[in-house]
Amino acid sequence: MRNKIFILGALLLTLALSACRDKADLQYNYGINDSPLFAEAQKSYAGKYRVFWNAMNSNYGLWDYEKELGLDWDEHYRQFLPRFEALDASTEPVTDAMLQDLMNEMVAPLHDGHLAVTFINHQTQHPVMVSPSDLRNATRDDAEISRLYTPTLAAHYNNGELKEYKEADTRFFTQLAEMTKVKGRGLLWAKDRYNDLKQKELPSQAEAMEMSGLKGFIDAMDHFSTKGGTSSDFNSIVQKYSYLNIPFLEPIDTGFEKDGISVKYGLFNDNIAYFYLSDFSLISYLLDGAKNRTFPNATDFTNERIARVVDVWSSWFTAIQNLHKAGQLKGIILDLRGNPGGAFYDEQYLLGAMLPAGGFQIGWMRMKRGVGRYDYSPMMPEDIPTMADEHEIISDVPIAVLVNGGSVSMSEITALTAKSMDNARVIGKRSSGGLCGLVGSDYYSEDYAGHIGVEGVTPVYCYLPKNILFDMNKRPMEGVGIIPDFEVDLDVAAFKRDYTDTQLNRALQYVRTGN
């Protein structure tokens, strides 16, 4: 009898597994280069759309929010699939511009601020990338100025309002400009030297060889400037022509290409401490482990650049610590305008350096927890990291955080942090609207999120969040951003005239008056 029961149980289990198999086979992992999965997308625009729609259906973390905002994802399929099928049926070539126009319409209803979708146009072999955030923010009244200007304390420095000022800039394009656009250095020195030698009627053999080398260097740099390139491309040119001993021409550490930053510190005469950060990469300068990973082969030139950044941040942090201990700190201004975000753990060096150790809750977070459209984890508290070392808790002086339409991701999380602090206010223009957390690796990670496909490999690639962030009221902010407590336009004409910064001046007003 026991054997009969065992056999019957085994048969029932087999039937149950067989009944589930068709459904289980449909649970593809869109985060890897699964050749059968992406096969149709290799040569079909409709195939690309189907991969995109199905993968987003399984991996996207904001479907309840999108539904609330009016997006019917099933209706999206019914509307757009025939239009991509029409591209397949077209007898005319499908240009990248044609594909991009349709893809823009495809992603426009979505609200995630980090989502980027790339289709490889199989007729041209070119990648075509679209982003709903780019489309949305392009219509803002501050779109252009948010991208094209860098905050400066020049007006206040010129008026004698600062008693301390320091800055450092390690960004690749800044270092490149120092070597190519400054008189007496790098490229301009080489051009002057070449012209001087060219004027000689009878140059020596050594001078003729030098002139030939200089001409090769100048031509290589002109080609680099025209075509563009990476730090590795530039460093290859520097290495090839190092024998010319061109003044101030040095290789640029490849770590600066991704993690180069601009920082500025100013202390006003009435003890208001200002700090500007262009990108959240401070951890790569201030934490030894991260620094060694970012700059594993650092030269003296690289270390000197790193030391400048450390000195600027340390000067700001030391000032607010000492002044607060002495009861003389008037206020703090963090300027994150135009900052596109970066490392989450940088927060311990900004607002986290003024809050108690152990973390600080700024909202709630959830993850994708299955391939079903609405398979989400429970809500979990979202804490920012705060400084573990002994430091002053600054809760009794006003803090202003400046943001604009170019402030994204970690800049917005910092502004969200300010919203949860009694003594902090957000000033400027509404931020970009991309707060959800991203994966750190370049490949698919856990939680059914992070990547769809493999960038540069699969015919469809999407970059999308891993964690979905909500404010303290459990409301998402994607596509909306952080609304300033004091909304202020930048007077572009005044800024161009004499660097008068109306947004910074409003922050100073708040810090000085509380209003």
Salt bridges, closest charged atoms under 4 A:
ASP25 OD2 - ARG21 NE 3.81
GLU40 OE2 - ARG50 NH2 2.43
ASP64 OD1 - ARG366 NH2 2.76
GLU66 OE1 - HIS111 ND1 2.75
GLU68 OE2 - ARG475 NH1 2.84
ASP74 OD1 - ARG373 NH2 3.06
GLU75 OE1 - ARG78 NE 2.91
ASP96 OD2 - HIS126 ND1 2.72
GLU105 OE1 - ARG83 NH1 2.92
ASP141 OD2 - LYS429 NZ 3.72
ASP142 OD1 - ARG140 NE 2.92
GLU161 OE1 - HIS156 ND1 3.04
ASP169 OD2 - ARG171 NH2 2.75
GLU178 OE1 - ARG305 NH2 2.60
ASP192 OD2 - LYS183 NZ 3.02
GLU207 OE2 - LYS200 NZ 2.54
GLU210 OE2 - ARG193 NE 2.96
ASP219 OD2 - LYS215 NZ 2.70
ASP259 OD1 - LYS258 NZ 3.87
ASP270 OD2 - ARG512 NE 2.80
ASP288 OD1 - LYS291 NZ 3.74
GLU304 OE2 - ARG308 NE 2.54
ASP311 OD2 - LYS166 NZ 3.10
ASP335 OD2 - ARG337 NH2 2.73
GLU392 OE1 - HIS324 ND1 2.66
ASP396 OD1 - HIS324 NE2 2.71
GLU446 OE2 - LYS466 NZ 3.25
ASP447 OD1 - ARG369 NH1 2.14
ASP447 OD2 - LYS466 NZ 3.47
ASP485 OD1 - LYS419 NZ 3.11
GLU487 OE2 - LYS429 NZ 3.29
ASP489 OD1 - LYS429 NZ 2.72
ASP498 OD2 - ARG497 NE 3.66
ASP501 OD2 - ARG337 NH2 2.77
